[in-house]
Amino acid sequence: MRIVDFSDEDPAVVLLDQRALPHRTEHLRLTTVDALVDAIRALAVRGAPNLGIAGAFGVALAAHRHPDDPAAVPAEAERIARARPTAVPLALGARRALARLDDGPAAVLAEARAVAADAARVNAAATTRAADLLSALHPDGPLRVLTVCNTGELACGVGGTALGAALRLHERGMLSEVLACETRPLLQGARLTVWELARAGAPHRLCVDSAGPAAIATGRVDAVVVGADRIAANGDVANKIGTYMLACAAARSGVPFLVVAPEETIDAHTATGDDVVVEERGPEEVLEVGGVPTTSPGTPVFNPAFDVTPFELVTAVVTEDRAWSPRREPNAPSAVRETRHDAVRRHVSR
Ligand SMILES: CSC[C@H]1O[C@H](OP(=O)(O)O)[C@H](O)[C@@H]1O
């Protein structure tokens, strides 16, 4: 299935419109940068790695639409890079494609296709490493994994990231179930993660977001596995809203909390989680569900798309290169219990 692609005919960026899933499979053919920016902001395409791929194809589109005026392309690339502020791969993908501009539109497109190919390679390595670590942390048998939002191929490219690790466990016969948080307000869990798990034949259940911490606290979860949109240089993790509360519950219950993400998500230019720009989205997403109003019209709304989890609550950030675990300082918060860190240490590199 084409999730994010490029068509040479028009030329156009071709997107699976994720707003229509799970009930309809529809594609968008975007022939302008304006249309692509709108699609990114509306989450027709979403997920940090796939935003990077879409951004790179968007720059290729701009280069093809300005073959005789390449000087117009950098400004278009910057508009794409800034379409959503939190996910670092969006800007990385756009700027990587832009770097080939002097070699012509075909070279820009080739680089964009390389961004997509790299995502598949990176995901394969990271999900394998994460599945190995999860098995080491839970040697007793199949795992019950809880996750939030959507981190399969719809978000991350071939192989996925956090959900990809759960599917690796499934392939190995080591997955008891995935408990998927529905992920209000846009329901990426209910609409997309459930859809991907059902297509994979993986055992799963859906729960409301506020049931996630309770599931952890009542012994229903062996590991929490999530993605990331941006990881600060100190390891603080920006991810979908609803992640932080899962990390707090996991730390208090001694349940491993893994973040699976490409190494490029770790941003040396963002010192700590305090420096992450957290996207705040419009009130309409919270004032209704599926087009049905859920509160009084005009009610004021707080709608952050992401939250930040301090690195000290993370068992390990798992990338294609390493499993990065915080040093357990002697005065670490008492709630951060050792979670079989001897097993983690066998997989962890500093
Ligand atoms: C790490 S890619 C998946 C990531 O993206 C989601 O955000 P959105 O659906 O708003 O793009 C969420 O943060 C997931 O963890």
The ligand as an SDF file (V2000), in Angstrom:
LIG
                    3D

 15 15  0  0  0  0  0  0  0  0999 V2000
    7.2100    8.4300   15.9760 C   0  0  0  0  0  0  0  0  0  0  0  0
    6.1580    8.5440   14.6500 S   0  0  0  0  0  0  0  0  0  0  0  0
    4.6270    8.3150   15.3900 C   0  0  0  0  0  0  0  0  0  0  0  0
    4.3700    9.4420   16.3110 C   0  0  0  0  0  0  0  0  0  0  0  0
    3.6870   10.4790   15.6230 O   0  0  0  0  0  0  0  0  0  0  0  0
    2.4600   10.6940   16.2770 C   0  0  0  0  0  0  0  0  0  0  0  0
    2.0540   12.0020   16.2510 O   0  0  0  0  0  0  0  0  0  0  0  0
    1.0410   12.4710   15.0710 P   0  0  0  0  0  0  0  0  0  0  0  0
    0.0400   11.3690   14.8770 O   0  0  0  0  0  0  0  0  0  0  0  0
    0.4590   13.7480   15.6320 O   0  0  0  0  0  0  0  0  0  0  0  0
    1.9260   12.7030   13.8720 O   0  0  0  0  0  0  0  0  0  0  0  0
    2.7570   10.2530   17.6890 C   0  0  0  0  0  0  0  0  0  0  0  0
    3.5070   11.2150   18.3830 O   0  0  0  0  0  0  0  0  0  0  0  0
    3.5410    9.0110   17.4550 C   0  0  0  0  0  0  0  0  0  0  0  0
    4.3150    8.5440   18.4980 O   0  0  0  0  0  0  0  0  0  0  0  0
  1  2  1  0
  2  3  1  0
  3  4  1  0
  4  5  1  0
  4 14  1  0
  5  6  1  0
  6  7  1  0
  6 12  1  0
  7  8  1  0
  8  9  2  0
  8 10  1  0
  8 11  1  0
 12 13  1  0
 12 14  1  0
 14 15  1  0
M  END
$$$$
